[in-house]
Amino acid sequence: MLILSRKMNEKIMIGEDISITIIEIRGDQVKIGVEAPKSVKVFRQEVFLAIKNENRAAATSADANLESLSGLTLK
């Protein structure tokens, strides 16, 4: 993990296309702005994990539905 110190309005660059700007520091909370191409999806970690879990559950459900259909035969 790379650890960097930044002050308000200073940026961190990730590659050439992604920048992170420190917008506000208030107590133990830091507001950041992320500029990235539209092709790069940016999520808070808890949202990313929720999406990942939902996708996994949907895939598992789809697999179960396919298995139950595999026993059907055409008349």
Distance bins in CASP14 RR format, pairs under 12 A and 6 or more apart:
PFRMAT RR
TARGET T0000
AUTHOR 0000-0000-0000
RMODE 2
METHOD distances of the structure
MODEL  1
2 12 0 0 0 0 1 0 0 0 0 0 0
2 14 0 0 0 0 0 1 0 0 0 0 0
3 12 0 0 0 0 0 1 0 0 0 0 0
4 10 0 0 0 0 1 0 0 0 0 0 0
4 11 0 0 0 0 0 1 0 0 0 0 0
4 12 1 0 1 0 0 0 0 0 0 0 0
4 13 0 0 0 0 0 1 0 0 0 0 0
4 14 0 0 0 0 0 1 0 0 0 0 0
4 20 0 0 0 0 1 0 0 0 0 0 0
4 22 0 0 0 0 0 1 0 0 0 0 0
4 32 0 0 0 0 0 1 0 0 0 0 0
5 12 0 0 0 0 0 1 0 0 0 0 0
5 22 0 0 0 0 1 0 0 0 0 0 0
5 25 0 0 0 0 0 1 0 0 0 0 0
5 30 0 0 0 0 0 1 0 0 0 0 0
6 12 1 0 0 1 0 0 0 0 0 0 0
6 13 0 0 0 0 0 1 0 0 0 0 0
6 19 0 0 0 0 0 1 0 0 0 0 0
6 20 0 0 0 0 1 0 0 0 0 0 0
6 21 0 0 0 0 1 0 0 0 0 0 0
6 22 1 0 1 0 0 0 0 0 0 0 0
6 23 0 0 0 0 0 1 0 0 0 0 0
6 25 0 0 0 0 1 0 0 0 0 0 0
6 30 0 0 0 0 1 0 0 0 0 0 0
6 32 0 0 0 0 1 0 0 0 0 0 0
6 33 0 0 0 0 0 1 0 0 0 0 0
7 21 0 0 0 0 0 1 0 0 0 0 0
7 22 1 0 0 1 0 0 0 0 0 0 0
7 23 0 0 0 0 0 1 0 0 0 0 0
7 24 0 0 0 0 0 1 0 0 0 0 0
7 25 0 0 0 0 1 0 0 0 0 0 0
7 30 0 0 0 0 0 1 0 0 0 0 0
8 21 0 0 0 0 1 0 0 0 0 0 0
8 22 1 0 1 0 0 0 0 0 0 0 0
8 23 1 0 0 1 0 0 0 0 0 0 0
8 24 1 0 0 1 0 0 0 0 0 0 0
8 25 1 0 0 1 0 0 0 0 0 0 0
8 26 0 0 0 0 0 1 0 0 0 0 0
8 30 0 0 0 0 1 0 0 0 0 0 0
8 31 0 0 0 0 1 0 0 0 0 0 0
8 32 0 0 0 0 0 1 0 0 0 0 0
8 33 0 0 0 0 0 1 0 0 0 0 0
9 19 0 0 0 0 0 1 0 0 0 0 0
9 20 0 0 0 0 0 1 0 0 0 0 0
9 21 1 0 0 1 0 0 0 0 0 0 0
9 22 1 0 0 1 0 0 0 0 0 0 0
9 23 1 0 0 1 0 0 0 0 0 0 0
9 24 0 0 0 0 1 0 0 0 0 0 0
9 25 0 0 0 0 0 1 0 0 0 0 0
9 31 0 0 0 0 0 1 0 0 0 0 0
9 32 0 0 0 0 0 1 0 0 0 0 0
9 33 0 0 0 0 0 1 0 0 0 0 0
10 19 0 0 0 0 0 1 0 0 0 0 0
10 20 0 0 0 0 1 0 0 0 0 0 0
10 21 1 0 0 1 0 0 0 0 0 0 0
10 22 1 0 1 0 0 0 0 0 0 0 0
10 23 0 0 0 0 0 1 0 0 0 0 0
10 25 0 0 0 0 0 1 0 0 0 0 0
10 30 0 0 0 0 0 1 0 0 0 0 0
10 32 0 0 0 0 0 1 0 0 0 0 0
10 33 0 0 0 0 0 1 0 0 0 0 0
11 18 0 0 0 0 0 1 0 0 0 0 0
11 19 1 0 1 0 0 0 0 0 0 0 0
11 20 1 0 0 1 0 0 0 0 0 0 0
11 21 1 0 1 0 0 0 0 0 0 0 0
11 22 1 0 0 1 0 0 0 0 0 0 0
11 23 0 0 0 0 0 1 0 0 0 0 0
11 32 0 0 0 0 1 0 0 0 0 0 0
11 33 0 0 0 0 1 0 0 0 0 0 0
11 34 0 0 0 0 0 1 0 0 0 0 0
11 35 0 0 0 0 1 0 0 0 0 0 0
12 18 0 0 0 0 1 0 0 0 0 0 0
12 19 1 0 0 1 0 0 0 0 0 0 0
12 20 1 0 1 0 0 0 0 0 0 0 0
12 21 0 0 0 0 1 0 0 0 0 0 0
12 22 0 0 0 0 1 0 0 0 0 0 0
12 32 0 0 0 0 1 0 0 0 0 0 0
12 33 0 0 0 0 0 1 0 0 0 0 0
12 34 0 0 0 0 1 0 0 0 0 0 0
12 35 0 0 0 0 0 1 0 0 0 0 0
13 19 1 0 1 0 0 0 0 0 0 0 0
13 20 1 0 0 1 0 0 0 0 0 0 0
13 21 0 0 0 0 0 1 0 0 0 0 0
13 34 0 0 0 0 0 1 0 0 0 0 0
13 35 0 0 0 0 1 0 0 0 0 0 0
13 36 0 0 0 0 0 1 0 0 0 0 0
14 20 1 0 0 1 0 0 0 0 0 0 0
14 21 0 0 0 0 0 1 0 0 0 0 0
14 34 0 0 0 0 1 0 0 0 0 0 0
14 35 0 0 0 0 0 1 0 0 0 0 0
14 36 0 0 0 0 1 0 0 0 0 0 0
14 37 0 0 0 0 0 1 0 0 0 0 0
14 40 0 0 0 0 1 0 0 0 0 0 0
14 42 0 0 0 0 0 1 0 0 0 0 0
15 35 0 0 0 0 0 1 0 0 0 0 0
15 36 0 0 0 0 0 1 0 0 0 0 0
15 37 0 0 0 0 0 1 0 0 0 0 0
15 40 0 0 0 0 0 1 0 0 0 0 0
16 35 0 0 0 0 0 1 0 0 0 0 0
16 36 0 0 0 0 0 1 0 0 0 0 0
16 37 0 0 0 0 0 1 0 0 0 0 0
17 34 0 0 0 0 0 1 0 0 0 0 0
17 35 0 0 0 0 1 0 0 0 0 0 0
17 36 1 0 0 1 0 0 0 0 0 0 0
17 37 1 0 1 0 0 0 0 0 0 0 0
17 38 0 0 0 0 0 1 0 0 0 0 0
17 39 0 0 0 0 1 0 0 0 0 0 0
17 40 1 0 0 1 0 0 0 0 0 0 0
17 42 0 0 0 0 0 1 0 0 0 0 0
18 32 0 0 0 0 0 1 0 0 0 0 0
18 33 0 0 0 0 0 1 0 0 0 0 0
18 34 1 0 0 1 0 0 0 0 0 0 0
18 35 1 0 0 1 0 0 0 0 0 0 0
18 36 1 0 1 0 0 0 0 0 0 0 0
18 37 1 0 0 1 0 0 0 0 0 0 0
18 38 0 0 0 0 0 1 0 0 0 0 0
18 39 0 0 0 0 0 1 0 0 0 0 0
18 40 1 0 0 1 0 0 0 0 0 0 0
18 41 0 0 0 0 0 1 0 0 0 0 0
18 42 0 0 0 0 1 0 0 0 0 0 0
19 32 0 0 0 0 0 1 0 0 0 0 0
19 33 0 0 0 0 1 0 0 0 0 0 0
19 34 1 0 0 1 0 0 0 0 0 0 0
19 35 1 0 1 0 0 0 0 0 0 0 0
19 36 1 0 0 1 0 0 0 0 0 0 0
19 37 0 0 0 0 0 1 0 0 0 0 0
19 40 0 0 0 0 0 1 0 0 0 0 0
19 42 0 0 0 0 0 1 0 0 0 0 0
20 30 0 0 0 0 0 1 0 0 0 0 0
20 31 0 0 0 0 0 1 0 0 0 0 0
20 32 1 0 1 0 0 0 0 0 0 0 0
20 33 1 0 0 1 0 0 0 0 0 0 0
20 34 1 0 1 0 0 0 0 0 0 0 0
20 35 1 0 0 1 0 0 0 0 0 0 0
20 36 0 0 0 0 1 0 0 0 0 0 0
20 42 0 0 0 0 1 0 0 0 0 0 0
21 30 0 0 0 0 0 1 0 0 0 0 0
21 31 0 0 0 0 1 0 0 0 0 0 0
21 32 1 0 0 1 0 0 0 0 0 0 0
21 33 1 0 1 0 0 0 0 0 0 0 0
21 34 1 0 0 1 0 0 0 0 0 0 0
21 35 1 0 0 1 0 0 0 0 0 0 0
21 36 0 0 0 0 0 1 0 0 0 0 0
22 29 0 0 0 0 0 1 0 0 0 0 0
22 30 1 0 0 1 0 0 0 0 0 0 0
22 31 1 0 0 1 0 0 0 0 0 0 0
22 32 1 0 1 0 0 0 0 0 0 0 0
22 33 0 0 0 0 1 0 0 0 0 0 0
22 34 0 0 0 0 0 1 0 0 0 0 0
23 29 0 0 0 0 0 1 0 0 0 0 0
23 30 0 0 0 0 1 0 0 0 0 0 0
23 31 1 0 1 0 0 0 0 0 0 0 0
23 32 1 0 0 1 0 0 0 0 0 0 0
23 33 1 0 1 0 0 0 0 0 0 0 0
23 34 0 0 0 0 0 1 0 0 0 0 0
23 35 0 0 0 0 0 1 0 0 0 0 0
24 30 1 0 0 1 0 0 0 0 0 0 0
24 31 1 0 1 0 0 0 0 0 0 0 0
24 32 0 0 0 0 1 0 0 0 0 0 0
24 33 0 0 0 0 1 0 0 0 0 0 0
25 31 1 0 0 1 0 0 0 0 0 0 0
25 32 0 0 0 0 1 0 0 0 0 0 0
32 42 0 0 0 0 0 1 0 0 0 0 0
32 44 0 0 0 0 0 1 0 0 0 0 0
33 42 0 0 0 0 1 0 0 0 0 0 0
34 40 0 0 0 0 1 0 0 0 0 0 0
34 41 0 0 0 0 0 1 0 0 0 0 0
34 42 1 0 1 0 0 0 0 0 0 0 0
34 43 0 0 0 0 0 1 0 0 0 0 0
34 44 0 0 0 0 0 1 0 0 0 0 0
35 42 0 0 0 0 1 0 0 0 0 0 0
36 42 1 0 1 0 0 0 0 0 0 0 0
36 43 0 0 0 0 0 1 0 0 0 0 0
41 47 0 0 0 0 0 1 0 0 0 0 0
41 48 0 0 0 0 1 0 0 0 0 0 0
41 51 0 0 0 0 1 0 0 0 0 0 0
41 52 0 0 0 0 0 1 0 0 0 0 0
42 48 0 0 0 0 1 0 0 0 0 0 0
43 49 0 0 0 0 1 0 0 0 0 0 0
43 50 0 0 0 0 1 0 0 0 0 0 0
43 51 1 0 0 1 0 0 0 0 0 0 0
43 52 0 0 0 0 1 0 0 0 0 0 0
44 50 0 0 0 0 1 0 0 0 0 0 0
44 51 0 0 0 0 0 1 0 0 0 0 0
45 51 0 0 0 0 0 1 0 0 0 0 0
45 52 0 0 0 0 0 1 0 0 0 0 0
46 52 0 0 0 0 0 1 0 0 0 0 0
46 53 0 0 0 0 0 1 0 0 0 0 0
47 53 0 0 0 0 0 1 0 0 0 0 0
47 54 0 0 0 0 0 1 0 0 0 0 0
48 54 0 0 0 0 0 1 0 0 0 0 0
48 55 0 0 0 0 0 1 0 0 0 0 0
49 55 0 0 0 0 0 1 0 0 0 0 0
49 56 0 0 0 0 0 1 0 0 0 0 0
50 56 0 0 0 0 0 1 0 0 0 0 0
50 57 0 0 0 0 0 1 0 0 0 0 0
51 57 0 0 0 0 0 1 0 0 0 0 0
51 58 0 0 0 0 0 1 0 0 0 0 0
52 58 0 0 0 0 0 1 0 0 0 0 0
52 59 0 0 0 0 0 1 0 0 0 0 0
53 59 0 0 0 0 0 1 0 0 0 0 0
53 60 0 0 0 0 0 1 0 0 0 0 0
54 60 0 0 0 0 0 1 0 0 0 0 0
54 61 0 0 0 0 0 1 0 0 0 0 0
55 61 0 0 0 0 0 1 0 0 0 0 0
55 62 0 0 0 0 0 1 0 0 0 0 0
56 62 0 0 0 0 0 1 0 0 0 0 0
56 63 0 0 0 0 0 1 0 0 0 0 0
57 63 0 0 0 0 0 1 0 0 0 0 0
57 64 0 0 0 0 0 1 0 0 0 0 0
58 64 0 0 0 0 0 1 0 0 0 0 0
58 65 0 0 0 0 0 1 0 0 0 0 0
59 65 0 0 0 0 0 1 0 0 0 0 0
59 66 0 0 0 0 0 1 0 0 0 0 0
60 66 0 0 0 0 0 1 0 0 0 0 0
60 67 0 0 0 0 0 1 0 0 0 0 0
61 67 0 0 0 0 0 1 0 0 0 0 0
61 68 0 0 0 0 0 1 0 0 0 0 0
62 68 0 0 0 0 0 1 0 0 0 0 0
62 69 0 0 0 0 0 1 0 0 0 0 0
63 69 0 0 0 0 0 1 0 0 0 0 0
63 70 0 0 0 0 0 1 0 0 0 0 0
64 70 0 0 0 0 0 1 0 0 0 0 0
65 72 0 0 0 0 0 1 0 0 0 0 0
66 72 0 0 0 0 0 1 0 0 0 0 0
END
